[in-house]
Amino acid sequence: MRTFLESVRVALDMLRMYKLRAFLTMLGVIIGVMSVTMIIMVRNGFHHYMTNEISKLGARTLFIAFDPGRGRRGESLGDIEGLTNDDVQYLLDRVESLEIASAILQVPSQTVTFGDRELDDPRILATDEKQARLSQVTILEGRMITKSDQDSLANVAVIGEDVRDRLFRGESVLGQWITFDGISLEVIGVMKKIEILGQDTGRDIWVPISTAQLKWVGGDSISFITALPKDGVEVEQAMDDVWQALMAKSNNKPIYRVDSREAILNILGGLVNAVGLILIGIASLSLLVGGIGIMNIMLVSVTERMREIGLRKAVGAKPAVIAWQFLVESAFLSLVGGLIGMGLAYVFGMSLTLLTKSIEWPTSEGLLTPFPVGAAIAAALFSAGIGVIFGLYPAGRAARLSPIEALRSE
């Protein structure tokens, strides 16, 4: 322990005596640790952002769509032309892992008017009373579509905030009638706008699917089905159960697609992690460069201190003690560089969060970049290990010096 403390004292003395040289020596390690830590912070920030965005609409929600392009070329689809209302009940009857399921029909976009005001290209979704829970929609005014609206083919609509602001401009909303080509609908509610991955629900207009199919669009086809697994059922298990039921319906023709927001999040998270690992690998090259710089300066230090080494050996210092001193010095240089890199990464990470918050990107809270304490400590210790590895040769050279040759050096 005494030898170690003495080596640390000598290392500190060397830093004080040669401040500029020590800083330039540590620069590669500083940049390497800072880069690795920053990349991890930004990667974690994006992962946190995606997780929060996906959870806004329910990460466990499943999506079932008709996708004939997945089938084998030239294969007949039989009498299956797409999803219909009956498929919702089919899944609920045969898939025990599902709690609820809801049909969605995306009505071709068209202009909606109120008096002399109009809004082009709103997103019109025909659905039922279960969709509010599946999409985690909050009602700001009025109410959501009910089963009674469905059964009575009511001409009602729930609109998004942007639709309200554009058409009504502060006027009373509830009970007013909006008009499309072919139908007029009474506004019964206003949905809170949900922003997710750059998109939002502010221009949404929801209508009862029975009204849309029997009074407006016609037919019983639907665009896709959303479903929610029962509590305690894994999303992957529910997806597999739904897939098996659909394969039984289509005689094992892969003409459907089953996804979930959780699965999408896992895919996006995997991509972010993969890109992060690649960038970390590239940034780690600067640690290698920093290690080479430390080895170079330690070799210079051995040459400069040959008389000191000779004197210490002449008074009985063992080669292991000499080697230990130089190893501690190189590790200390690298460790200090790593700590400085951690500090700079923390400052830059906080600055990035403040900057993105000021421009409200990607959300109003900016891009959160939590400091990865564990990863930063690991990077600092790794940098110290780099110092030890690249200090082995200079330390070994110092330990092998002959006392007589060392004392004769000028």
C-alpha positions as CSV (number, residue, x, y, z in Angstrom):
1,M,0.0,0.0,0.0
2,R,2.9,2.4,0.9
3,T,4.4,1.7,-2.5
4,F,1.1,2.4,-4.3
5,L,0.6,5.7,-2.4
6,E,4.1,6.8,-3.2
7,S,3.5,6.0,-6.9
8,V,0.3,8.0,-6.8
9,R,2.2,11.0,-5.2
10,V,4.9,10.8,-7.9
11,A,2.2,10.6,-10.6
12,L,0.5,13.8,-9.2
13,D,3.9,15.5,-9.1
14,M,4.4,14.7,-12.8
15,L,1.0,16.1,-13.6
16,R,1.8,19.4,-11.8
17,M,5.3,19.7,-13.4
18,Y,4.2,18.9,-17.0
19,K,0.6,20.2,-17.1
20,L,0.4,20.8,-20.9
21,R,2.2,17.6,-21.8
22,A,-0.1,15.6,-19.4
23,F,-3.2,17.3,-20.9
24,L,-2.2,16.5,-24.4
25,T,-1.3,13.0,-23.4
26,M,-4.8,12.5,-21.9
27,L,-6.6,14.2,-24.8
28,G,-7.3,11.0,-26.7
29,V,-8.7,9.3,-23.6
30,I,-10.8,12.4,-22.8
31,I,-12.3,12.5,-26.2
32,G,-12.9,8.7,-26.2
33,V,-14.6,8.5,-22.9
34,M,-16.6,11.7,-23.6
35,S,-17.7,10.3,-27.0
36,V,-18.7,6.9,-25.6
37,T,-20.6,8.4,-22.7
38,M,-22.4,11.0,-25.0
39,I,-23.4,8.3,-27.4
40,I,-24.9,6.2,-24.6
41,M,-26.7,9.3,-23.3
42,V,-28.2,10.1,-26.6
43,R,-29.1,6.5,-27.3
44,N,-30.9,6.2,-23.9
45,G,-32.6,9.5,-24.6
46,F,-34.0,8.3,-27.9
47,H,-35.1,5.0,-26.4
48,H,-36.8,6.8,-23.5
49,Y,-38.5,9.1,-26.1
50,M,-39.8,6.1,-28.2
51,T,-41.0,4.2,-25.1
52,N,-43.0,7.2,-23.9
53,E,-44.4,7.9,-27.3
54,I,-45.5,4.3,-27.9
55,S,-47.0,4.1,-24.4
56,K,-49.3,7.1,-25.1
57,L,-51.5,4.9,-27.3
58,G,-51.0,1.6,-25.4
59,A,-47.9,-0.5,-26.0
60,R,-49.9,-3.8,-25.6
61,T,-52.4,-3.0,-28.4
62,L,-52.4,-5.5,-31.3
63,F,-53.0,-4.6,-34.9
64,I,-54.4,-7.1,-37.4
65,A,-54.4,-6.2,-41.1
66,F,-55.1,-8.0,-44.4
67,D,-51.9,-8.2,-46.3
68,P,-52.2,-10.4,-49.4
69,G,-48.8,-9.4,-50.6
70,R,-47.3,-11.6,-47.9
71,G,-48.7,-14.7,-49.7
72,R,-46.8,-16.8,-52.2
73,R,-46.8,-15.4,-55.8
74,G,-49.6,-17.0,-57.9
75,E,-51.3,-18.5,-54.8
76,S,-55.1,-18.2,-54.8
77,L,-56.7,-16.3,-51.9
78,G,-59.9,-18.3,-52.2
79,D,-63.0,-16.3,-51.2
80,I,-61.0,-14.1,-48.8
81,E,-61.0,-10.5,-50.0
82,G,-60.1,-8.7,-46.8
83,L,-61.2,-8.1,-43.2
84,T,-64.8,-7.7,-42.3
85,N,-66.9,-7.0,-39.2
86,D,-67.3,-10.8,-38.8
87,D,-63.6,-11.2,-38.3
88,V,-63.7,-9.3,-35.1
89,Q,-66.1,-11.7,-33.5
90,Y,-64.2,-14.6,-35.1
91,L,-61.1,-13.6,-33.2
92,L,-62.9,-13.0,-29.9
93,D,-64.6,-16.4,-30.1
94,R,-61.4,-18.4,-30.9
95,V,-58.6,-16.5,-29.2
96,E,-58.9,-16.8,-25.4
97,S,-56.0,-14.6,-24.7
98,L,-57.8,-11.5,-26.1
99,E,-59.9,-9.3,-23.8
100,I,-61.4,-6.9,-26.4
101,A,-61.2,-6.3,-30.1
102,S,-62.4,-3.4,-32.2
103,A,-62.8,-2.8,-36.0
104,I,-61.5,0.4,-37.7
105,L,-62.5,1.6,-41.1
106,Q,-60.4,4.4,-42.5
107,V,-62.8,6.5,-44.6
108,P,-61.3,8.1,-47.7
109,S,-60.3,11.6,-46.7
110,Q,-62.5,14.5,-47.9
111,T,-63.3,18.0,-46.9
112,V,-65.4,18.7,-43.8
113,T,-67.3,21.9,-43.5
114,F,-69.1,23.9,-40.8
115,G,-71.0,26.8,-42.2
116,D,-68.6,28.7,-44.5
117,R,-65.5,27.1,-42.8
118,E,-63.8,24.0,-44.1
119,L,-60.9,21.7,-43.3
120,D,-59.2,19.6,-46.0
121,D,-57.9,16.1,-45.5
122,P,-58.9,15.3,-41.9
123,R,-58.3,11.6,-40.9
124,I,-61.7,10.0,-40.7
125,L,-61.9,6.8,-38.7
126,A,-65.1,4.7,-38.3
127,T,-64.9,2.6,-35.2
128,D,-66.9,1.5,-32.1
129,E,-67.1,2.2,-28.4
130,K,-64.1,0.0,-27.5
131,Q,-61.6,2.0,-29.5
132,A,-61.3,4.7,-26.9
133,R,-59.8,2.2,-24.4
134,L,-57.6,0.6,-27.0
135,S,-56.1,3.9,-28.1
136,Q,-56.1,5.5,-24.6
137,V,-58.1,8.5,-25.9
138,T,-59.1,11.2,-23.4
139,I,-62.3,13.2,-23.9
140,L,-62.0,17.0,-23.3
141,E,-65.6,17.9,-24.0
142,G,-68.8,15.8,-24.4
143,R,-68.6,12.0,-24.7
144,M,-67.2,9.2,-26.7
145,I,-69.1,7.0,-29.2
146,T,-71.3,4.4,-27.3
147,K,-72.8,1.1,-28.1
148,S,-76.2,2.8,-28.4
149,D,-74.8,5.0,-31.1
150,Q,-73.7,1.9,-32.9
151,D,-77.0,0.1,-32.6
152,S,-79.0,3.1,-33.7
153,L,-76.8,4.1,-36.6
154,A,-76.5,7.6,-35.0
155,N,-75.1,10.4,-37.1
156,V,-72.6,11.5,-34.5
157,A,-68.9,12.3,-34.5
158,V,-66.0,12.9,-32.1
159,I,-63.5,15.4,-33.3
160,G,-59.8,16.2,-32.5
161,E,-58.6,19.5,-31.1
162,D,-57.3,20.8,-34.4
163,V,-60.6,20.1,-36.1
164,R,-62.4,22.0,-33.3
165,D,-60.0,25.0,-33.4
166,R,-60.1,25.2,-37.2
167,L,-63.9,24.9,-37.7
168,F,-65.4,26.4,-34.6
169,R,-62.8,29.0,-33.5
170,G,-63.9,29.2,-29.9
171,E,-67.6,28.8,-30.6
172,S,-69.7,26.1,-28.8
173,V,-68.9,22.7,-30.3
174,L,-71.3,20.2,-28.8
175,G,-74.5,19.8,-30.7
176,Q,-73.2,21.4,-33.8
177,W,-73.4,19.7,-37.2
178,I,-70.4,19.1,-39.5
179,T,-70.9,18.1,-43.2
180,F,-69.1,15.7,-45.5
181,D,-69.9,14.7,-49.0
182,G,-72.9,12.5,-48.5
183,I,-73.5,12.8,-44.7
184,S,-73.9,15.3,-41.9
185,L,-72.8,14.4,-38.3
186,E,-73.5,15.9,-34.9
187,V,-70.5,16.7,-32.8
188,I,-70.8,14.9,-29.5
189,G,-67.3,15.1,-28.2
190,V,-63.7,16.5,-28.5
191,M,-60.7,14.3,-28.1
192,K,-57.5,15.4,-26.5
193,K,-54.7,15.6,-29.0
194,I,-52.0,12.9,-28.7
195,E,-48.6,13.4,-30.3
196,I,-46.6,10.4,-31.2
197,L,-43.4,10.2,-33.2
198,G,-44.1,13.4,-35.0
199,Q,-47.7,12.6,-35.7
200,D,-50.8,13.6,-33.8
201,T,-54.5,12.9,-33.5
202,G,-55.6,16.6,-33.7
203,R,-57.1,16.2,-37.1
204,D,-59.0,12.9,-36.3
205,I,-62.7,12.6,-36.7
206,W,-64.3,9.4,-35.3
207,V,-67.7,8.2,-36.4
208,P,-69.6,5.0,-35.5
209,I,-68.6,2.2,-37.9
210,S,-72.2,1.0,-38.3
211,T,-73.2,4.5,-39.5
212,A,-70.3,4.8,-41.9
213,Q,-70.9,1.3,-43.4
214,L,-74.7,1.4,-43.7
215,K,-75.3,5.1,-44.4
216,W,-72.2,6.5,-46.0
217,V,-69.4,4.2,-47.4
218,G,-71.3,0.9,-47.8
219,G,-70.3,-2.7,-47.4
220,D,-68.9,-4.5,-44.3
221,S,-65.2,-4.3,-45.1
222,I,-62.8,-2.8,-42.5
223,S,-59.3,-1.5,-42.7
224,F,-57.8,-3.3,-39.7
225,I,-58.6,-4.7,-36.2
226,T,-57.2,-3.6,-32.9
227,A,-57.2,-5.9,-29.9
228,L,-56.0,-6.0,-26.3
229,P,-54.6,-9.1,-24.6
230,K,-56.0,-10.1,-21.2
231,D,-54.1,-9.1,-18.1
232,G,-51.2,-11.4,-17.4
233,V,-51.0,-12.5,-21.1
234,E,-47.7,-11.7,-22.8
235,V,-48.1,-9.6,-26.0
236,E,-46.0,-12.1,-28.0
237,Q,-48.3,-15.0,-26.8
238,A,-51.4,-13.1,-27.8
239,M,-49.9,-12.3,-31.2
240,D,-49.1,-15.9,-31.8
241,D,-52.6,-17.0,-30.8
242,V,-54.2,-14.5,-33.2
243,W,-51.8,-15.6,-36.0
244,Q,-52.8,-19.3,-35.4
245,A,-56.5,-18.4,-35.6
246,L,-56.0,-16.4,-38.8
247,M,-54.0,-19.2,-40.4
248,A,-56.8,-21.6,-39.6
249,K,-59.3,-19.3,-41.3
250,S,-57.1,-18.8,-44.4
251,N,-56.0,-22.5,-44.8
252,N,-52.5,-21.6,-43.8
253,K,-52.1,-18.8,-46.3
254,P,-49.9,-16.0,-44.8
255,I,-52.2,-13.2,-46.0
256,Y,-52.5,-11.3,-42.7
257,R,-50.1,-9.2,-40.7
258,V,-50.2,-9.1,-36.9
259,D,-48.2,-6.4,-35.1
260,S,-48.2,-4.6,-31.8
261,R,-46.8,-1.3,-30.6
262,E,-44.6,-3.2,-28.2
263,A,-43.1,-5.2,-31.0
264,I,-42.6,-2.1,-33.0
265,L,-40.9,-0.5,-30.0
266,N,-38.6,-3.5,-29.7
267,I,-37.7,-3.3,-33.3
268,L,-36.9,0.4,-33.1
269,G,-35.1,-0.1,-29.9
270,G,-33.0,-2.8,-31.5
271,L,-32.1,-0.5,-34.3
272,V,-31.2,2.3,-32.0
273,N,-29.0,0.0,-29.9
274,A,-27.3,-1.4,-33.0
275,V,-26.5,2.0,-34.3
276,G,-25.3,3.0,-30.8
277,L,-23.0,0.0,-30.5
278,I,-21.5,0.8,-33.9
279,L,-20.9,4.4,-32.9
280,I,-19.5,3.3,-29.5
281,G,-17.1,1.0,-31.4
282,I,-15.9,3.9,-33.6
283,A,-15.6,6.3,-30.7
284,S,-13.6,3.7,-28.8
285,L,-10.9,4.0,-31.4
286,S,-9.9,7.3,-29.8
287,L,-9.3,5.4,-26.6
288,L,-6.8,3.2,-28.5
289,V,-5.2,6.4,-29.9
290,G,-5.1,7.8,-26.4
291,G,-3.5,4.6,-25.1
292,I,-0.8,4.8,-27.7
293,G,-0.2,8.5,-26.7
294,I,0.2,7.4,-23.1
295,M,2.7,4.7,-24.1
296,N,4.7,7.2,-26.1
297,I,4.9,9.8,-23.3
298,M,5.8,7.1,-20.8
299,L,8.7,6.0,-22.9
300,V,9.8,9.6,-23.1
301,S,9.4,9.8,-19.3
302,V,11.6,6.6,-18.9
303,T,14.3,8.2,-21.0
304,E,14.1,11.5,-19.1
305,R,14.3,9.8,-15.7
306,M,17.0,7.3,-16.3
307,R,19.3,8.8,-13.6
308,E,16.4,8.7,-11.1
309,I,15.8,5.0,-12.0
310,G,19.5,4.3,-11.6
311,L,19.7,5.9,-8.2
312,R,16.6,4.1,-7.0
313,K,18.1,0.8,-8.1
314,A,21.5,1.6,-6.6
315,V,19.9,2.0,-3.2
316,G,18.0,-1.3,-3.4
317,A,14.8,-0.6,-5.3
318,K,13.5,-3.8,-6.9
319,P,12.6,-4.0,-10.6
320,A,9.0,-4.7,-9.6
321,V,8.8,-1.5,-7.6
322,I,10.1,0.5,-10.5
323,A,7.7,-1.1,-12.9
324,W,4.8,-0.6,-10.5
325,Q,5.6,3.2,-10.3
326,F,5.4,3.6,-14.1
327,L,2.2,1.5,-14.3
328,V,0.5,3.6,-11.7
329,E,1.6,6.8,-13.5
330,S,0.2,5.6,-16.9
331,A,-3.0,4.3,-15.3
332,F,-3.4,7.6,-13.3
333,L,-3.0,9.7,-16.5
334,S,-5.6,7.6,-18.3
335,L,-8.0,7.6,-15.3
336,V,-7.9,11.4,-14.9
337,G,-8.5,11.7,-18.6
338,G,-11.5,9.4,-18.3
339,L,-12.9,11.4,-15.4
340,I,-12.5,14.7,-17.3
341,G,-14.3,13.0,-20.3
342,M,-17.2,12.0,-18.0
343,G,-17.5,15.5,-16.8
344,L,-17.5,17.0,-20.3
345,A,-20.1,14.4,-21.4
346,Y,-22.4,15.4,-18.5
347,V,-22.1,19.1,-19.4
348,F,-22.7,18.4,-23.1
349,G,-25.6,16.1,-22.3
350,M,-27.4,18.7,-20.1
351,S,-26.7,21.4,-22.7
352,L,-28.3,19.1,-25.4
353,T,-31.4,18.6,-23.2
354,L,-31.7,22.4,-22.6
355,L,-31.2,23.2,-26.3
356,T,-33.8,20.6,-27.5
357,K,-36.2,21.8,-24.8
358,S,-35.8,25.4,-26.1
359,I,-36.8,24.4,-29.6
360,E,-39.3,21.8,-28.3
361,W,-37.8,18.9,-30.2
362,P,-38.7,16.0,-30.4
363,T,-41.2,16.9,-27.6
364,S,-41.9,20.0,-25.5
365,E,-39.6,18.5,-22.9
366,G,-36.7,18.2,-25.3
367,L,-34.6,15.1,-25.7
368,L,-33.9,13.8,-22.2
369,T,-30.3,12.5,-21.9
370,P,-30.0,10.9,-18.4
371,F,-26.4,10.5,-17.3
372,P,-25.5,6.8,-17.4
373,V,-23.6,6.6,-14.2
374,G,-22.8,2.9,-14.5
375,A,-21.6,3.1,-18.1
376,A,-19.6,6.2,-17.3
377,I,-17.8,4.5,-14.4
378,A,-17.2,1.5,-16.6
379,A,-15.7,3.8,-19.4
380,A,-13.5,5.5,-16.8
381,L,-12.2,2.2,-15.4
382,F,-11.7,0.9,-19.0
383,S,-9.6,4.0,-19.7
384,A,-7.5,3.2,-16.6
385,G,-7.1,-0.3,-17.9
386,I,-6.0,1.1,-21.3
387,G,-3.4,3.1,-19.4
388,V,-2.2,-0.1,-17.6
389,I,-2.0,-2.1,-20.9
390,F,-0.1,0.6,-22.8
391,G,2.1,1.3,-19.8
392,L,3.3,-2.2,-19.5
393,Y,6.1,-1.8,-22.1
394,P,7.5,1.5,-20.7
395,A,7.3,0.0,-17.2
396,G,9.0,-3.1,-18.3
397,R,11.7,-1.1,-20.0
398,A,12.3,0.9,-16.9
399,A,12.4,-2.2,-14.7
400,R,15.0,-3.8,-17.0
401,L,17.4,-0.9,-17.0
402,S,20.9,-1.6,-15.6
403,P,21.7,0.7,-12.6
404,I,25.2,1.4,-14.1
405,E,23.9,2.3,-17.5
406,A,21.1,4.4,-16.0
407,L,23.5,6.3,-13.8
408,R,25.9,7.0,-16.7
409,S,23.1,8.5,-18.8
410,E,23.0,12.3,-19.2
